[in-house]
Each structure stands twice: as structure tokens, then as C-alpha cells.
Amino acid sequence: MIGFEAQIKPLFRDRDRLEMDYAFDLWSYEEVKEWAEGIYERVADGTMPCDEPWDAERVQLLRDWIDQGCQP
């Protein structure tokens, strides 16, 4: 099972967190869970993070976490 603390939170760098702080906290389980589909759409289309798109493995890990119910 994929968990936020162990697998998802580490995907987001300090820089990512700072850049998105105006909208939500990428290191907050509750906020990422709430915005999970929108975050997924942005990383899947390569517009987030703005400086370096995620590779397919990272995108899939986020998708799998969402599909498994966004476990903490």
C-alpha cells in the first residue's frame, strides 16, 4: 500500500512546496488529498513542477496512491 508520508510527500521538493504555498501545502496530507486529482493532472501534463516535469514512474506512483484511496 502506498502512503502519503513514506512515498508521496517525498516526491515534492522544498521548492515545489514554496511555489505552491499560495494555493495549498504540498507537505500536508489533508491538503494534498483534497487537491489530489488536480495535482495529478498537472504533473501528468508536465506543467507541475514548472522547472522539471516528473518522469512516468513518479506520475504513476501518485496515480496509484489516489486510486488506492489516498492513504496517509
C-alpha positions, 0 to 999 in steps of 0.5 A: 500500500502506498502512503502519503508520508513514506512515498508521496510527500517525498516526491515534492521538493522544498521548492515545489512546496514554496511555489505552491504555498499560495494555493495549498501545502504540498507537505500536508496530507489533508491538503494534498488529498483534497487537491489530489486529482488536480495535482495529478493532472498537472504533473501528468501534463508536465506543467507541475513542477514548472522547472522539471516535469516528473518522469512516468514512474513518479506520475504513476506512483501518485496515480496509484496512491489516489486510486488506492484511496489516498492513504496517509 
